[in-house]
Amino acid sequence: MTDERSVEQLLEDADTPDTDYHGRLAAVTGEARSGGVTVTVDLYGKPIGLHFDRDALSLRASELSALIIRLAREASAVALDAGESVVDDITDAFALTAWRSRS
């Protein structure tokens, strides 16, 4: 596949900020795994995925539930870090735009 855009168009596209902030934040997830359990959460910490491997079958119910809760917290921290990174990119884009308008 060949990109047919000119050098000028490529430079212009590179300078155009990604303004789909809602979409970028909506796509943020966090994942944590341990003991045969994988928990995936969205940016708000809402579980969106739960996977058990064979190792998880050997756990007692109380151990399994405690593990899921711990992993959900860890996954939430990962998601928040990822969301923070997106917000940093957004604020950097706004700062860059504001700086350019003063030139």
VOPAGU-2260 file (C-alpha; in pm, 1 decimal, decimal comma):
REM VOPAGU-2260
SITE   aa  ch    i         X         Y         Z
SITE  MET   A    0       0,0       0,0       0,0
SITE  THR   A    1     143,6     334,4    -104,3
SITE  ASP   A    2      55,5     669,3      47,8
SITE  GLU   A    3     -12,9     906,1    -241,2
SITE  ARG   A    4     -15,4    1226,2     -33,9
SITE  SER   A    5     240,5    1496,4    -105,1
SITE  VAL   A    6     507,1    1595,2     144,7
SITE  GLU   A    7     313,6    1915,2     213,3
SITE  GLN   A    8      -4,9    1718,0     284,7
SITE  LEU   A    9     182,1    1477,7     513,0
SITE  LEU   A   10     326,6    1770,1     709,3
SITE  GLU   A   11     -13,6    1937,1     731,9
SITE  ASP   A   12    -173,4    1612,0     851,4
SITE  ALA   A   13      99,3    1570,5    1112,9
SITE  ASP   A   14      24,6    1920,0    1244,6
SITE  THR   A   15    -350,3    1854,6    1264,0
SITE  PRO   A   16    -437,1    1744,6    1617,2
SITE  ASP   A   17    -654,2    1440,9    1680,8
SITE  THR   A   18    -977,5    1596,0    1808,7
SITE  ASP   A   19   -1171,1    1275,2    1875,9
SITE  TYR   A   20   -1117,0    1316,5    2248,4
SITE  HIS   A   21   -1436,2    1138,2    2345,7
SITE  GLY   A   22   -1348,0     839,8    2129,5
SITE  ARG   A   23    -993,8     825,2    2261,7
SITE  LEU   A   24   -1112,8     831,2    2622,2
SITE  ALA   A   25   -1391,0     579,2    2551,5
SITE  ALA   A   26   -1131,9     337,3    2413,4
SITE  VAL   A   27    -921,0     339,8    2731,5
SITE  THR   A   28    -909,7      10,0    2919,1
SITE  GLY   A   29    -698,6    -144,9    3190,6
SITE  GLU   A   30    -611,3    -508,7    3245,4
SITE  ALA   A   31    -463,6    -707,7    3532,7
SITE  ARG   A   32    -397,0   -1079,7    3558,1
SITE  SER   A   33    -282,9   -1324,5    3820,4
SITE  GLY   A   34    -356,4   -1679,1    3933,7
SITE  GLY   A   35    -531,6   -1770,0    3611,0
SITE  VAL   A   36    -770,3   -1474,3    3624,0
SITE  THR   A   37    -771,5   -1174,0    3388,6
SITE  VAL   A   38    -986,9    -870,2    3462,8
SITE  THR   A   39   -1041,0    -590,1    3210,8
SITE  VAL   A   40   -1210,7    -262,7    3303,8
SITE  ASP   A   41   -1300,7      56,5    3121,0
SITE  LEU   A   42   -1180,3     404,1    3213,4
SITE  TYR   A   43   -1439,9     426,5    3490,1
SITE  GLY   A   44   -1341,7      94,0    3648,3
SITE  LYS   A   45   -1647,5     -88,6    3514,8
SITE  PRO   A   46   -1565,0    -452,7    3439,4
SITE  ILE   A   47   -1582,0    -526,1    3066,4
SITE  GLY   A   48   -1396,4    -856,7    3064,1
SITE  LEU   A   49   -1334,3   -1149,0    3295,9
SITE  HIS   A   50   -1136,7   -1453,9    3188,6
SITE  PHE   A   51   -1050,0   -1768,3    3384,6
SITE  ASP   A   52    -771,1   -2010,9    3296,5
SITE  ARG   A   53    -741,8   -2361,0    3441,3
SITE  ASP   A   54    -532,1   -2227,4    3731,4
SITE  ALA   A   55    -833,1   -2034,4    3858,0
SITE  LEU   A   56   -1032,6   -2357,4    3896,5
SITE  SER   A   57    -814,0   -2464,6    4188,1
SITE  LEU   A   58    -904,4   -2159,2    4396,8
SITE  ARG   A   59   -1169,9   -2161,5    4666,6
SITE  ALA   A   60   -1462,7   -1926,4    4611,2
SITE  SER   A   61   -1339,3   -1681,8    4876,6
SITE  GLU   A   62    -989,2   -1678,0    4722,1
SITE  LEU   A   63   -1130,1   -1631,1    4374,0
SITE  SER   A   64   -1356,0   -1343,3    4473,4
SITE  ALA   A   65   -1073,6   -1170,2    4663,0
SITE  LEU   A   66    -845,8   -1213,7    4361,2
SITE  ILE   A   67   -1106,1   -1070,1    4124,7
SITE  ILE   A   68   -1157,0    -767,2    4349,1
SITE  ARG   A   69    -780,1    -708,2    4378,0
SITE  LEU   A   70    -731,6    -743,2    4003,7
SITE  ALA   A   71   -1023,0    -507,3    3933,2
SITE  ARG   A   72    -853,5    -243,9    4150,2
SITE  GLU   A   73    -521,1    -297,2    3972,9
SITE  ALA   A   74    -686,6    -282,4    3630,6
SITE  SER   A   75    -865,6      38,4    3732,4
SITE  ALA   A   76    -532,4     198,1    3822,7
SITE  VAL   A   77    -392,3      94,4    3483,4
SITE  ALA   A   78    -696,4     241,3    3306,9
SITE  LEU   A   79    -671,0     567,3    3500,7
SITE  ASP   A   80    -303,1     598,6    3410,0
SITE  ALA   A   81    -388,5     540,4    3044,6
SITE  GLY   A   82    -672,9     793,7    3064,7
SITE  GLU   A   83    -440,8    1044,4    3225,8
SITE  SER   A   84    -201,3     999,8    2936,1
SITE  VAL   A   85    -481,7    1075,5    2689,2
SITE  VAL   A   86    -581,5    1386,2    2886,5
SITE  ASP   A   87    -217,1    1498,9    2891,6
SITE  ASP   A   88    -207,9    1463,6    2512,3
SITE  ILE   A   89    -528,0    1666,4    2484,8
SITE  THR   A   90    -403,3    1946,8    2709,0
SITE  ASP   A   91     -71,5    1949,6    2523,6
SITE  ALA   A   92    -261,4    1986,5    2195,6
SITE  PHE   A   93    -459,8    2279,3    2336,1
SITE  ALA   A   94    -145,7    2443,5    2472,5
SITE  LEU   A   95      28,5    2399,8    2138,8
SITE  THR   A   96    -270,0    2549,6    1955,1
SITE  ALA   A   97    -284,3    2845,5    2196,1
SITE  TRP   A   98      88,7    2901,6    2156,9
SITE  ARG   A   99      63,6    2895,1    1777,9
SITE  SER   A  100    -218,5    3149,8    1775,4
SITE  ARG   A  101       3,8    3402,3    1951,6
SITE  SER   A  102     273,4    3379,2    1685,9
